[in-house]
Amino acid sequence: MSEGLSKIISIVLYSLIGISALLGILFYSGTIGSDALIYWCYTLFFVGAIAAIAFPVIHMAKNPAAAKSALIGVGALLVVFVLAYAMAGDEMTDKYSDFISNPAASKRVSTGLIAFYILAIGAVGVTIFSGISKTFK
């Protein structure tokens, strides 16, 4: 990261922290209401979301080799979710009716659970493989 960009990011960061601290003090002193803090939180959320999307895209544009490995990871995650969606059921029982409103929601919940199971098993498998491979090196 260039020195100038780093300086600008630091200035923006400290400005946001200062504004947040000032709003906190004003809120606790009773000068402003909770609505102002909620809108400030929305603003911070959107600034963070834009930064979280923009900076990786800029980095990938500058370094296409890194983009390839990142896109492979995103593709693998997409494959896991498509597989989980294909395996998910949409059945509704009486005990689910308090929590899940319709079969489509049931399918989304099942998809999330199955994807979690697949990813958790993969993480445990990679951890075990890593430990065993270090033993034999």
Order of alpha helices (4+ residues) and beta strands (2+ residues): alpha-alpha-alpha-alpha
